[in-house]
Amino acid sequence: MVRIAILASGSGTNAQVLMERFHAHPDVEVTLIACDKPSAGVVDRAWAAGVPCYLFTGKDLSEGRVQRELEGMGIDLVVLAGFLRLLPAEFVRAWPDAIVNIHPSLLPKHGGKGMYGGRVHQAVLAAGEAESGITIHLVNERYDEGRVLKQVRCAVLPADDAAALATRVHALEHAYFPAVVEELALTIIPKK
């Protein structure tokens, strides 16, 4: 069984679709939701789904406590779903090619520190882009620079505001992220 930990900081809609995807999966399970914001919506989603939720601070992350917790639980794959912190290099090295993130633009455009959520969609519109989309990528020691696993595009429409664009991008996230995570998880099985 491949054990997934989802790190999240927000409402948890991507975490929700992942928990649903793997709820009764024969080879993959969401073992833990780890969250750095106690009031985040993802906490309630985790409890409602019966998935344990581990709350931590930035200090816990930087001092290695989060890494030790996940290692102690036998986590095989780490999924970032709306997680806003940069992972320490030691954490990234502990899961080589087994940390995946989703970003709401076509990287390398509109990525990097501080580029998340509505800020990304506003930047896409301000730049006059004809298209946006999602990027699902492996994680390295820098924001949004890991190897791209999949990109999916959508048009930026003339009447779009950030909210309208975000709605279409979220639909892409929910449609494609679970399948890419599953594919990555299933490549881990032979290594176990």
Backbone torsions as a table, in degrees:
resi	resn	phi	psi	omega
1	MET	NA	126.1	174.8
2	VAL	-83.3	127.5	-176.4
3	ARG	-104.3	122.2	-178.2
4	ILE	-106.0	137.6	166.1
5	ALA	-112.5	131.2	176.2
6	ILE	-104.4	123.9	173.7
7	LEU	-99.4	127.4	-176.0
8	ALA	-145.4	154.6	179.6
9	SER	-125.3	-5.3	-170.3
10	GLY	-126.1	-142.2	-172.8
11	SER	-69.0	-29.4	172.7
12	GLY	90.7	23.8	-179.6
13	THR	-67.0	-38.6	176.5
14	ASN	-68.9	-38.9	175.9
15	ALA	-60.1	-39.4	179.7
16	GLN	-60.9	-47.2	-178.8
17	VAL	-67.2	-30.4	176.5
18	LEU	-70.4	-43.5	178.0
19	MET	-61.1	-39.5	178.3
20	GLU	-66.1	-42.6	-178.4
21	ARG	-59.8	-41.2	-172.3
22	PHE	-103.0	9.4	-176.8
23	HIS	-53.7	-47.1	-178.4
24	ALA	-122.1	27.4	-177.9
25	HIS	-70.1	137.5	-177.9
26	PRO	-72.8	-20.0	-173.2
27	ASP	-123.5	-9.5	-173.4
28	VAL	-136.6	137.4	175.3
29	GLU	-138.1	146.9	168.8
30	VAL	-85.1	107.3	-174.8
31	THR	-85.3	-31.1	-171.6
32	LEU	-155.7	141.7	164.0
33	ILE	-105.6	128.8	177.1
34	ALA	-117.0	128.0	-172.2
35	CYS	-135.8	139.0	180.0
36	ASP	-99.2	6.9	179.9
37	LYS	-134.0	103.8	-175.0
38	PRO	-56.6	-27.4	-178.1
39	SER	-92.3	3.9	-178.2
40	ALA	-66.6	144.9	179.6
41	GLY	-60.6	-26.9	-179.3
42	VAL	-61.7	-27.7	179.7
43	VAL	-62.8	-48.5	178.7
44	ASP	-63.9	-38.5	178.8
45	ARG	-63.1	-40.7	179.4
46	ALA	-62.4	-50.5	-178.7
47	TRP	-61.4	-41.1	179.8
48	ALA	-62.3	-32.2	179.9
49	ALA	-86.7	-3.6	-178.8
50	GLY	76.4	21.3	179.0
51	VAL	-100.2	127.1	178.8
52	PRO	-57.3	145.0	-179.7
53	CYS	-122.4	124.6	179.7
54	TYR	-105.8	117.6	178.5
55	LEU	-95.7	137.2	-178.0
56	PHE	-145.1	167.7	178.8
57	THR	-108.5	169.2	174.7
58	GLY	-60.2	-35.3	178.0
59	LYS	-66.0	-40.3	176.5
60	ASP	-57.8	-40.8	-179.8
61	LEU	-67.5	-49.3	-175.5
62	SER	-69.2	-27.1	-179.1
63	GLU	-93.9	7.3	172.4
64	GLY	88.2	0.0	-178.1
65	ARG	-66.8	-36.8	179.4
66	VAL	-66.6	-44.0	178.2
67	GLN	-58.6	-46.0	-179.5
68	ARG	-63.9	-38.5	178.3
69	GLU	-61.2	-47.2	-179.0
70	LEU	-67.4	-40.8	177.1
71	GLU	-62.6	-40.7	179.5
72	GLY	-63.9	-25.6	178.5
73	MET	-90.8	0.7	179.4
74	GLY	70.0	33.8	-179.0
75	ILE	-67.7	131.7	-179.8
76	ASP	-99.5	-32.2	-174.1
77	LEU	-138.2	131.3	178.2
78	VAL	-108.8	127.9	-179.2
79	VAL	-116.3	124.7	175.3
80	LEU	-95.2	119.7	-177.7
81	ALA	-129.5	85.3	-175.7
82	GLY	77.3	30.0	177.7
83	PHE	-93.0	128.3	-167.7
84	LEU	-102.0	-3.8	-177.7
85	ARG	-96.1	152.2	172.7
86	LEU	-79.4	130.4	179.9
87	LEU	-77.1	140.3	175.4
88	PRO	-61.9	149.5	-178.3
89	ALA	-56.7	-39.7	-179.4
90	GLU	-63.4	-38.6	177.1
91	PHE	-62.3	-47.0	-179.5
92	VAL	-61.0	-41.8	-180.0
93	ARG	-66.6	-24.8	-179.0
94	ALA	-70.7	-22.9	179.0
95	TRP	-128.9	70.3	-178.0
96	PRO	-64.2	128.8	-178.9
97	ASP	55.9	26.3	-179.3
98	ALA	-137.0	29.5	169.2
99	ILE	-127.5	124.9	-175.9
100	VAL	-125.7	144.0	-179.1
101	ASN	-129.9	156.7	171.3
102	ILE	-120.0	138.0	-179.3
103	HIS	-128.1	139.0	-174.2
104	PRO	-86.8	42.0	171.1
105	SER	-155.6	175.1	177.6
106	LEU	-90.0	90.6	-179.8
107	LEU	-59.7	148.3	12.4
108	PRO	-83.6	-0.6	178.7
109	LYS	-69.0	137.8	170.2
110	HIS	60.7	39.6	175.6
111	GLY	-118.9	-178.7	176.8
112	GLY	105.0	-177.6	-176.5
113	LYS	-57.7	132.4	177.4
114	GLY	82.3	-3.9	-178.9
115	MET	-98.3	95.6	178.5
116	TYR	-151.2	159.2	174.6
117	GLY	52.5	-135.8	-176.7
118	GLY	-59.5	-28.9	178.6
119	ARG	-59.8	-39.4	-179.6
120	VAL	-64.8	-46.7	-177.4
121	HIS	-65.8	-38.1	175.8
122	GLN	-63.3	-40.3	179.3
123	ALA	-66.0	-39.5	177.7
124	VAL	-60.5	-46.0	-179.5
125	LEU	-67.0	-43.1	-179.5
126	ALA	-62.5	-31.5	-179.9
127	ALA	-81.0	-6.5	180.0
128	GLY	69.8	29.2	-179.1
129	GLU	-64.6	144.3	176.7
130	ALA	-84.7	-19.5	-180.0
131	GLU	-146.5	157.2	173.2
132	SER	-135.6	-158.5	179.4
133	GLY	154.0	-153.4	-178.8
134	ILE	-128.2	153.7	171.8
135	THR	-128.6	126.3	173.6
136	ILE	-108.7	123.4	-172.1
137	HIS	-144.0	156.2	171.2
138	LEU	-71.3	158.6	-175.2
139	VAL	-105.7	136.3	170.5
140	ASN	-121.7	-160.7	-174.4
141	GLU	-80.1	1.1	-179.3
142	ARG	-123.1	151.3	179.2
143	TYR	-60.0	124.5	166.7
144	ASP	58.8	30.4	-178.7
145	GLU	-117.0	3.5	-179.9
146	GLY	-71.6	168.9	-177.8
147	ARG	-60.2	129.6	-178.8
148	VAL	-75.0	129.3	175.6
149	LEU	-95.7	-36.9	-178.9
150	LYS	-160.8	140.7	169.2
151	GLN	-126.4	139.9	176.8
152	VAL	-130.6	132.6	-173.3
153	ARG	-103.7	154.1	169.1
154	CYS	-143.2	153.2	-179.7
155	ALA	-72.6	147.4	166.7
156	VAL	-94.7	119.0	-174.8
157	LEU	-89.4	151.3	-177.4
158	PRO	-56.2	-34.3	-178.0
159	ALA	-87.1	1.2	-175.1
160	ASP	-64.1	138.4	160.5
161	ASP	-112.7	179.0	-175.7
162	ALA	-60.0	-37.8	-178.2
163	ALA	-67.0	-42.3	179.9
164	ALA	-65.4	-43.0	177.9
165	LEU	-63.8	-42.8	179.5
166	ALA	-59.0	-38.8	180.0
167	THR	-60.7	-44.6	179.4
168	ARG	-69.1	-38.9	179.6
169	VAL	-66.7	-41.4	177.6
170	HIS	-60.8	-38.7	178.1
171	ALA	-61.3	-38.9	176.3
172	LEU	-65.2	-42.9	179.1
173	GLU	-56.5	-49.6	-176.3
174	HIS	-67.7	-30.0	-179.4
175	ALA	-77.1	-35.1	-170.4
176	TYR	-109.2	-30.2	-174.6
177	PHE	-60.4	-47.1	-179.2
178	PRO	-58.3	-40.2	-178.8
179	ALA	-66.9	-40.1	179.1
180	VAL	-68.0	-41.3	177.3
181	VAL	-62.3	-42.6	178.8
182	GLU	-61.9	-45.1	179.4
183	GLU	-60.0	-44.3	178.4
184	LEU	-64.1	-43.9	179.4
185	ALA	-60.0	-42.0	-177.6
186	LEU	-69.8	-21.0	173.5
187	THR	-75.2	-19.7	179.9
188	ILE	-77.2	-31.2	-174.8
189	ILE	-52.4	-48.5	-178.8
190	PRO	-63.1	-21.8	-178.7
191	LYS	-82.0	-14.8	-175.6
192	LYS	-78.8	NA	NA
